[in-house]
Amino acid sequence: HTQSRVKSLLILLWRVAMLKGIDVSGYQSISCGTYDSSFVETAYSGSDFVIAKATQGTRPMNSYMTAQLERALSDGKLIGVYHYADGGDPAAEADAFLDRVSGYIGRALLALDY
C-alpha cells in the first residue's frame, strides 16, 4: 500500500515537473482574445499555464491581466499572478497586490518576484 502511494506521488511530481507555461505582463498585449504577437500566441498555444504580472511596488502594472487570465481559464489552462517587489514598504506592496488579484484568489497561484 505504501509502495502504491509512493508510485502515485512520483507520477504526480513528474507530471507537475513537465508543465509548460508562459509569463506575461503589460508588454504582451491581447485584443479580441488573441495575443497581438505571433511569438506570444505560439508560446501560449503550447502552454499548460499562464502566469501574469499584476503589480510592481504599489502600482498595477498590467492593463491586460484580466484578459490574459480569462482567456487562459476559458482555454482550460492553469493560472498564476505575480507581484514584482520594488523594495518599498512590504505591507503596502502586499496590500496593493492582494487588492489587484482579489478576484483570482483561490483560482490562481500567487507568486512573488524580486
N, C-alpha and C positions, 0 to 999 in steps of 0.2 A: 504494500500500500504506500509506504514512504517512497519507494523507488518510482512508483507511478506519479506521485506528486512532484518529485524532482524532475522527472522527464517532462511533465506538463509545464513546469516553471521554466525549464531550459527552452522549450519550444516557444513559449510566450516571450522570453527575453530575446530570442533570435528574431522573432517577428518584429518586435519593437525596434531592435537594432537596424532592421532593414527598411524602416520607414524613410521616405524621401520627402523633403519639404522645401519650401521657399520662404525667404524673409522679405517682406515687402514694407515699403514706407511711402511717404508722400511723393517720392520720385517715381513710383510705379503707378501711373495714373490708370484709371479704369473708367470706361464710359460704355453705356448700353450693355453692361455685363461682360465686357471683354477688356483685357489689358491693352493699352494703346501701343505697347511694344511687342513685336512678334517674338522677340527673345524671351520676354517675361511670359508671354502666352504659351510658348513651347515648354518652358520650365514648369509652368503651372499645370499643364496637361499631364505631365509625368509625375506629379507630386501626390503625396498622401496627406500632406498637411500644409497649412499656411500660417505663418506667424507674422503678425502685423505690428509695426511700431505705433504706439498710441501717444506717448508723451516723452518729452525731454525736459528735465528740470520740472518746472511747474506749468509748462506750456503744452497744449495739444499740438502734435507735430505732423499729423497725417489726416488731411481732409478726406482721403479716400478710404480710411479704415473701415467704416461701416460697409461700404460697397464691397471691399475686398473680402471681409469676413462673411458677409451674407452670401456672396457668390460661392465661397468655399463650402459653407454649410449646405447650400442648395445642391451642390455637386457631391455631397456626402463625404467631404474631407474633414479631417480634424483641424481645429483652430487653436491659435495661441495669440496672446497680445504681450507686448513688452514695453517696459519703461527704460529709457536711457537716462541714467543718473548723471546730473551735472555737477554734483558735489556741493549742492546748496543744502538747505535745511531738509534733512531726511523725512521728517514728518510731513512737511508741506509738499514735498515731491510725492510721497506715498499717497497723500490725500488727493492730489491732482490726478494721479494715475487711477486710483480707485473710482473717482468721480467719472473719469472718461470711459472706463471699461465696465461700469456697473451693470450694464445690460448683458454682459458676457460672463460674469462671474458664475461659476458652476457649469459653464459650457465650454470654456476656453482655459488652456494652460496660461497662468500668469507668470511672467519672467522678468528678470532684471538684467540689464546690460549696463556696463560701466567701463 
